Amino acid sequence: MLSPSISRESSSFVEVSEPDPDAEDVESTPHSLSRAVYERRAEYTRPHSMKIKVGTWNVAACPGVQNDIRSWFVDGKGVDAKLAGLKVADPDGNNVEVRPKHNTGDPQSIPETPLGNEGIVLGGEHVGLYVLGLQEIVPLASAKEYIGRVYVDPEPLNKWKRALEEAVPDGYELIAETQMSGLLLLIYASPAIAPTVSSVSSVSVGTGIMGYLGNKGAVCTRILLGETTRLVFINSHLASGTEKAHYERRCWDYNQITSRTKFDAISVAGETSDTQEVIGDEDFAFWFGDLNFRLDGLPGDDIRRLLMLHARGEYAPGSSPRNYLESEIAKSEEPIVIRHVESDDDEPIDLQAENPNTRSESSSIDLPDPDDFLQDPHSDPTSLQATLDSLLPHDQLRRVQRQKKAFHDGWREGPITFIPTYKYDVGTFGVFDSGEKMRPPSWCDRILFRTRRDKLEYDGKTRDEEAARVKDEEMKSRGIAEAAQDEEVIFDYDPASDGADTYGDYDEYDEGEDNGENVTVKDEHADKLNLEIYTSHQRVTSSDHKPLDAVFTISYDAIVPELKSRVHQEVARNLDRAENEHRPGVTILVEHSELADDVPGSPTTTDAADGVNFGDIKYLYRKERTLTIANTGQVPATFAFISKPSGPGQSDQVAPSWLRPAFDSYDDDGEVKRLEAEVTLEPGDTITVTLDIYVEDFAQVRALNRGELQLDEVLILRVTDGRDYFIPVRGTWLQSCFGRTIDELIHVPEEGGARALRPPDRKGAAQQGSLSAIDSTTLTEAVPRELTKLTDTFEPLLERAIAEREMTGASETPVPDAWPFEPTTTSQSREQTRNLLLEALDTNTPLNASFPPGIREVEKLETTAEVLQLFVASLTDGVIPASFWKKIDDDLAARKNAPTPDETRILTMVPLADSPPH
């Protein structure tokens, strides 16, 4: 069932409208999803209408006043229509009603009489937003009492919340509550409106004691309605008093509130502004409360007496109160009030009033007697409205607006057709202040409103006036007199434009009519505001102020969640498609190298997602794999391998030291040049990436032999403005005799050598065939077999190399002796020969049979010497362990005389006797 606060017409749309063909193609631009959805908001916004009821009441901290909330604010009771400008007569003549001095707390304290209990003002479920502003809900006589009541006692707030929650219809939800001292602002929304309210932001501004405490000031709340329309509600209590200083202080309070109120920024299209919103940024604003503006220059006694006569119905000259009321009741027909001479309505208006003394026959030329028409209240000197019109020119609020001291920047107020709301004797009707101060009546309680157009028009007018002032000053500075210029202009008339549109622009009867206005809100939606009613509740007598309320109707564009969800899904799909089309993308293929031990029949290329498998990896055995990267997107692609954290104390790196990726580039001569920086490919271009595995670090060899390190890595190729590609790289380590201790080597089985060993599993448990599983008491050799084979091969090679040199007579430049040996620049054949010797040592096969045919003896010798040096250097514990060296040093230092060479040899061999392999 539709809520009455939302028009049925606005809820009848169920289909998403077609996009505007002239609109910008959002999907083809790199907008965010939120911005793209926001640009199509016309497709999911629909016109809605809602009534807002704003009420204000200074309760003067009187007990039991909360019990009257339902009657006057929600049910619309307590209005004396005769004193509120409504044409309703008093049927029984009961004009003055005296109530107890204090409210009894009875919810039905407003009398059950047609004078005050008809429920004239709209309320109930017809209202979308109930906005209630209260003043003086607690007595605040001093700063000490202010601090104590505000920060210690939460009961006043809870009391009013309970009263209003019980008063509003079922289902209404509290969307904002703000209290500062005696000021309280409560906003309740109907079940249909509450889900559309967002971005609620509340601010308190104290202007009381010392200019900051909250006994005076304002509580303000900003809400966003339907994700399109900003509403601001300001409940204020300005400085009191009748002196000129108090008048100026009220203006100061106003300017402090407007300058110090800062609301939280609203996120629009997923973007939140860095600056806060202020009063003036909203689309509709409502300022209400006890503004305390008084009537100046009028005798208080005369005003009280005059208004008392109106309240009692005794102001009609020549008539007693009873006769006056009876004459009003005797009129069986509603009196006709002429306000417009000409009507814009299509249907005719019957202006005749029936006279019983006239003959039944009527002529077409008969006209109604002017005496049968009721005079316009504004022109009738005996009417209440004429009295109010004579008082309003003395109203301080209108004066500060004219003087541009406060409420001048676009703020408006509905027509005042009700008697002043302050100050009354509590518990009485129509009895103004009879106490010692005898305060004159005033319209202290007010409800003002402002639209965005009001603010913009004022700003534009201000700019024009400032520009005119500057121009005038410039003219005066140049010595040009305006009067002289005026005398030179005798006649200036343009028949094409002057007077063309002036006919009918002004109609004196149009004044005061409010037919609503279109307002362009911040998000470019055309909204409308209309003031329905603005009145006081004179029959509510529980405070010295009369409650005041106003009903507004706003028409605005609000978001329909179902339509927005459809647009959101469509935009998300379009953006995803557009992003993928304009996003750089590459395809990576793995090509197997001829040097790899590929499985026969395996494909020559695989997808990089399957990983790069290098197969078996040996010590100092280089293996390569190549990747082909192709730009398969529609835009240039820039990519590179990115670094990632390595470990504690290590710097970030693209890959570990045993793996090196590089991009292959070709120079002008066709030579391959390897690059490690980022590369850019045009659409359709390709590039080759070489992955090189080479294990040479002894620490890595030891870790691989023990199973502490795995040849397993993931390379990350990052495409700028694109995705990341993960390329797994793995290899299988073959056990080696390098990187072991002498004690381990003497336990290596003869069959298969070190290659036959298996490392511990990843949990450290010994596997069958690992060194830890072999009986440590079983020795295969007294010394490492690999060392014996190298030394046995080295001596014959040395002799043959010397003989070969003598036979060939080759003369070479002598190389100076050096230790350790200078690294040689080895050719690829030299590296292959070395790898063959390493393989023979690891597999326990003869070294001499490993040399390729046709190789010179000297190359065999140098290669064997290189392998011997690598083997000795790779021993984990060294040829002589460090612990033995310490004991030898200690023994030599203990001798008083320098030992002879034989003694030194003995001292060295004694400690080594404890470890025969060494």
Buried (B, 14 or more C-beta within 10 A) or exposed (E): EEBBBBBEEBBEBEEBEEBEEEEEEBBEEEBEBBBBBBBBBBBBBBBBBBBBBBBBBBBBBBEBBBBBBBBBBBBBBBBBBBBBBBEBBBEEBEBBBEBEEEBBEEBEBBBEBBBBBBBBBBBEBBBBBBBBBBBBBBEBEEEEBBBEBBEEEEEBBEEBBEBBEEBBBEEBBBBBBBBBBBBBBBBBBBBBBBEBBBBBBBBBBBBBBEEEBBBBBBBBBBBBBBBBBBBBBBBBBBBEEBEEEBBEBBBBBBEBBBEBBBBBBBEBBEEEEEEBBBBBBBBBBBBBBBBBBBBBEBEBEEBBEBBBBBBBBBBBEEBEBEEBBBEBEEEEEEEBEEEEEEEEEEEEEEEEBEEEEEEEEEEEEEEBEEEEBBBBBBEEEBBBBBBBBEBBEBBBBBBBBEEEBBBBBBBBBBBBBBBBBBBBBBBBBBBBBEEEEEBBBBBBBBBBBBBBBBBBEBEEEEEEEEEEEEEEEEEEEEEEEEEEEEEEEEEEEEEEEEEEEEEEEEEEEEEEEEEBEEBBBBBEBEBBBBBBBBBBBBBBBBBBBBBBBBBBBBBBBBBBEEBBEBBBEBBEEBBEEBEEEBBBBBBBBBBBBEEBEBEEEEEEEBEBEEBBBBBEBBBBBBBBBBBBBBBBBBBEBBBBBEEEEEEEEEEEEBBBEBBBBBBBEEEEEEEEEBEEEBBBBEBEEEBBBBBBBBBEBBEBBBBBBBBEBBBEBEBBBBBEEBEEBEBBBBBEBBBBBBBBBBBBBBBBBEEBBBBBBBBBEEEEEBEEBBBBEBEEEEEBBEBBBBBEBBEEBBEEBBEBBEEBBEEEEEEEEEEEEEEEEEEEEBEEEBBEBBBBBBBBBBBBBEBEEBBEEEEBBBBBBBBBBBBBEBBEEBBBBBEBBEEBEEBBEEBBEEEEEEBEEEEBEEBBEEBBEEBEBB
